[in-house]
Amino acid sequence: MLAEDLSIFLNDFGEQAVLNNTCLVTVLYGANYDPMALGADGRAITAVGRTDELGTVLQGDRLEIRNLYYTVATAEPIQDGQFTRLQLEEV
């Protein structure tokens, strides 16, 4: 069922985010502490969303989640490519 309709999973656990000040998307947001993380404070900030909803996300694109602003450091498909993981940096 999940493979057929990915929105079921995101509807229960996802959060609304704004991509490039124009597009509303649903993502799984995480800001976990990781000593090898991109952020100076040791947080690995990520957002995972449906690839078809995120479109072509590029390094440097902007994402707003919970009234916080981030730029996309990397965007990579997860396994079969139906989801994309964004590594984020605070603006």
N, C-alpha and C positions, 0 to 999 in steps of 0.2 A: 504494500500500500504506500509506504513512504517513497519508494522509487517512482511510483506513478504520480504522486502529488506531494512535492516537497514542501508546499505551503503549510501542510498539516503540522509538521514539526516546528516550523518557524512561527506559526500562529500561537503556539503554546509557550515557546521559550524565547522568541525573538523580541527585539526592540526596534523602534522606528529610528531611522537615521536619514540625514539629508546629504546626498552626494552632489558635490559641486554647486551647492546653493540652488539646485533646480529639481532634483529627482528624489522622491521619497522611496526608501528601500527598507526592508526588514533584515536585520542581522543579529547574529549571536555576538555579544560584546564581552570581551574579557580584558582585564588589566591585572595580570598575575605577576607576582614578584619572581624574578629570574635573574641570577647574577650574570648571565650571559646576554641579557636583553639589550635592545637598541637604546632604550631610554637611559638617561644619566642617573635616574633614581632607581634603576634596577627593575623597572616594570616592562613586561612584554605585553604591549597593547595590541590586541587583535580584534578583527571583526570578520565573521564568516557569513556569507550570504549566497543566495542562489546566483549562479553564473549568468543565467538569462535575465535576471533582474538587475544585476550590477552592470551589465554591458561590458564594454571595454574600459576597464579601470586602468589608469596609467600611474606610474610613479609621479608624485607631486600633486595628484588630484586631492581634493579636499572632502573631508567627511565630518559631519557634526552629529555627535551622539551625546545625549544627556546635557545639552547646552555646552559641551566641550568641543573644541575644534582640533582636528588632526589632519596631517597630510599622509598620503599613502607612501610608505617606504618601499614595499614590495607587494605584488599581487600574484598569487600562485594557485593553480587549480588543485583541488583535493581529489585524489584517486581517479574516479571516472569523469571528473570535470563538471559535475552538476553543481558543486559548491566551489566557491573561491575564498581563500584565506587572504585577508589584508593585514599586513604588518603596518602599524600606525605609529606616527611620531607626533607628539603634542606640538601645537603651533605656538 
